Amino acid sequence: MTIPAAAVTFLMCWFLCLFVALPIGLRTQGEAGRVVPGTSASAPEVHGLRKKLLWVTVVATAIWAVIVYLVVFSSLTVQDIDMWGWF
């Protein structure tokens, strides 16, 4: 695996984990009962973004490490996971 391929793989894992983690623990203004005038009731009141970004980075790094291990240190190839015979 080349360095750019590893970087792209990490970014894909990171963004996928981010999109999964964003709605977790989200509390909206409507749920809290304090809607700021001019905003939607579905706007977040408490989002905890820094904590989520930290956890996303930790989880994405673990997933990325497993992927890199499988690609670099095992005999896993694209042909092994090709279900439809495209490659």
Secondary structure, DSSP 8 states (H G I E B T S, - for coil): --HHHHHHHHHHHHHHHHHHHTTTT-EEHHHHT---TTS-TTSEEE--HHHHHHHHHHHHHHHHHHHHHHHHHS---HHHH-SS---
